[in-house]
Amino acid sequence: MSEDTFRGVDITRTSVGRYEVRNSRGGSLVVGTGGDDTFTPVELLLAAIGGCTAIDVDLVVSRRDEPDEFQVRVTGDKVRDESGGNRMQNLAVEFTVRFPAGPAGDAAREMLPRAVRMSHDRLCTVSRTVELGTPVSTTVRPDGGPQPT
């Protein structure tokens, strides 16, 4: 992997069921189990799908006109599958976008469905990764502290 393609975050436990996620630019957010107002990992997955496609679509359509409203809702069902594992199904992204009346708004409205298709079919890294089913590897570092004997 090159520096141009590599992405990563670091996650630190701050208390039971509560973690701070940091990126290389200094940004952070708190993730939790859902017992308070923190986002759960599943909610972050939904947010990542929606945020990725929202950015793609917004960058294309807002060149034509500034939206009066731009909302994205991402939903899905968390289920236990036949093997006993948890996963999401029925993932859906719904855009509600309104533009002002006039030629610029008309151009943006006309472009909106195409921009959504482009994001889904080739631009949104997150939803394309989910749909393609990219494997995830997990390891435990041997230097993570004392090992049981």
C-alpha positions, 0 to 999 in steps of 0.5 A: 500500500502506498501513502496515497491509498492507506487509510486508518484510525486509532481507537482507544478504550476510555471506559467500559463500552466507550471508545475514542476514535482518532484520525491522522488529522486530529479529529475524534469522535466517541463510540459506545454501546448505545446506552447513551448518546454516543454512536454505536458501530452500526450507526457509524456504518450507516453514517459512513454509507450516507456520508460518503454518498452525500458528499459525492452527490452534493459536490456534483449537484451544488455546482449547478445550484445551492440546495434549499434542503439536503437530507440523507436517511440511511436505514437497515435491519440488524439481524442474526443470520442462520450461522448465528452471526450479526449482520445488517440487511435491507440497507437503504439510502434515501435522498430528500433534496430541494432546489430553488425555482429557476434554471439553475435549480432545474439543472440541479434537479435534473442532475440529481438522479444521475449523481446518485447513480454515479455515487452508488455505481462507482464513486462511494467507496464505503457502499461499494466496499459493503456491496462487494463484500471486502474481507476484513482480517483481524490480528492480536499484536504479541506486544500487547502486554503480558500474555497468560501462561 
